[in-house]
Amino acid sequence: MGLGGFLAARSDAEHYRSELRRGAQEIADVPEREAQEIVDLFKDYGVSASEAAPVIAALRREPEAWRNFMMRFELGLEKPDPKRALRSAFTISGSYAVGGLIPLLPYMLAKDAHQALTLSIVFTLLALAVFGFVKGHFTGVSKIKSSWQTVLVGGLAAGVAFGIAKAIS
């Protein structure tokens, strides 16, 4: 999973660089079409072509700024952090390792499987509740609602996975 996060972040960076090159080329090759795209962007915000003309004139003097403007406002792309790929890989790997230990830890510590299963369910649901509560804090959603939603969705996912494993074995 960490490698997947690394590759996704690298792909985002490669896509950004590719669009950066394409944008610079279009500004050089078809500046009138690019200028019209700015007019169209501003029109969506109620700015007329004549009102957008000074902005376009200023951007024509600064091709790099023009390209960056188009990257952000036409394509919705922000320059990616060069350290993001490695950070993403470590964050996802660490999260999976820690997250995976929560339901497995009771099996490493308990003396019998039935007791381990019960403890695993309790630990997992508690961890889901805490994760949901924290998620609610950072997203601005009700912490209790976020906690319950996370417990419900995570508990259902765990229950389905357990059911499939039981059916296969």
ZIZIMO-V936076 format. One record per pair of residues at least 6 apart in sequence whose C-alpha atoms are under 8 Angstrom apart, sorted by the first residue. I is the first residue (numbers start at 1). J is the second residue. Records with the same first field share a line. If there is no record, write none. Layout:
I = J + J
//
This chain:
1 = 89 + 92 + 93 + 96
2 = 88 + 89 + 90 + 91 + 92 + 93
3 = 89
4 = 89
5 = 85 + 88 + 89 + 92
6 = 85 + 86 + 87 + 88 + 89
7 = 85
8 = 85
9 = 84 + 85 + 88
10 = 85
12 = 80
13 = 79 + 80 + 82
16 = 77 + 78 + 79 + 80
19 = 71
20 = 67 + 68 + 71
23 = 67 + 70 + 71
24 = 63 + 64 + 67
26 = 34
27 = 34 + 63 + 66 + 67
35 = 56
37 = 74
38 = 52 + 56 + 70 + 74
39 = 48 + 49 + 52
41 = 73 + 74
42 = 48 + 49 + 52
43 = 49
59 = 65 + 66
60 = 66
71 = 77 + 78
72 = 78
102 = 120 + 123 + 124 + 127
103 = 120 + 121 + 123 + 124
104 = 120
105 = 120
106 = 116 + 117 + 119 + 120
107 = 113 + 116 + 117 + 120
109 = 116
110 = 116
125 = 151 + 154 + 155
128 = 147 + 150 + 151 + 154
129 = 147 + 148 + 150 + 151
130 = 147
131 = 147 + 150
132 = 143 + 144 + 146 + 147 + 148 + 149 + 150 + 151
133 = 143 + 144 + 146 + 147
134 = 143 + 147
135 = 143 + 146 + 147
136 = 142 + 143 + 144 + 145 + 146 + 147
137 = 143
//
